[in-house]
Amino acid sequence: MASVDECRQALQDLAARLDRDAETVRERVDLDRTLACRITDLDTAFHGRLTNGRLVGLTDGDDPKAKIAMSTSSDDLIALVRGELDITKAIAARRVSIKANPFDLMKLRKLL
């Protein structure tokens, strides 16, 4: 099981990667939504905002009103960010759950 600090670092790494590729991401997925990432085995969460192809304002704690909410285990989060776990297979196997409106999900698929 990964630690809270490892999960935080993984999300910060993801934010840095999106920042480097913001223009490409924005072309593929033009969203401005709040985002929550809930780590089920650590009973913790992080939240931020996906906007202009970037993940900004990443901080500890849940956002119950987030427009996009992902739930997963700490190890699966680390594997997803590292590219070691395919998101489509993880969702099909119920290792990852993403709650969002259908239009947002269609846009998010372009990132996957």
N, C-alpha and C positions, 0 to 999 in steps of 0.2 A: 504494500500500500504506500503510495506517494504521500508526502507531507503537504500541509497547507502551503508552506513556502515554495515547494516544488511546483504546485499547481499555480500559485501566483506568478512564479517565474515563467512557466509555460505560457500563460495568458499574456504576459508582458512580451515574451518572444513573438507570439502571434501578432500582437499589436505592432511591434517593430517591423515585422515582415509585411504586414498590410500597409504600414506607413511607407516603406520603401517602394511598394508596388501600387500605391494609392490610385494613380491615374488609370492603370489597367483594371484594377478592382472596380473603380467607379464606372468605367465603361461597361463592365459586365453586370454589376449590381449597384444600382442607384437607389440606396436606401438611407433613410434617416430614422433610426429606430433605437429605442432603449433595448438593452440586452442584459440578461441575467444568466449566469452559469452556476448551476447548483451542483455541488460535489456531494453525492449521496453517501458515500462511506465515511466522509469526514464531517458530515453535518455542518457544512459551511457553504458559502456562496460568494461570488464576485459579481459586480455589475459595472456597466459602462454604456457607451453609446456607439453604434455603428453609423457613421456619417461620412459622406464624401470619400468613401473607400477606405476609411480609417476606423480603428477601434480606439476611442478616446475616453478619458475620464474613468479609466479602469480603477476600481477601488474595492475594498473588502465589503462584504455584506450583500444581502439579497435586495432585489427590487421587485416586490410583489406585483407592481404594475407594469413591469417590463413587457414590451410588445413582442419580444422574442425571448423565449426561455429554454435553455438547454440543461438537461439533467444527465449526469453520467458519474461513473466512479473516478477516483483520482488517477488510477493507473490508465484507464481508458482515455481520460483527458490528455495525459502526457503522450500516450501513443498517437492520438489524433493530431496533436500539434506537431509531433515529430514526423508525421506522415507514415507511421507504422501500422495504422488502423484505418481502413477504408470506411468513410462515414456512411455510405449507403449500406454496406454490409452490417455495420454497427447498429444502425437504425433498424434494419430488418431483424437482427438478432436481439433487439430490445436492450442493447448495451448502452444506447444513447436515445434520449427522447428530446424532441424539439417541438415546442408549442409556439405556433405563430399563425397568423391568418394565412389562408391558402395562397394569396398573391405573394406574400413575403416568402413563403416556402418555395414557390416557383422561382423567385429571384435568387434565393439562397442556393438553390440547386446549381446555379451557374458557377458558384464558387467551389463546388464539391468536385 
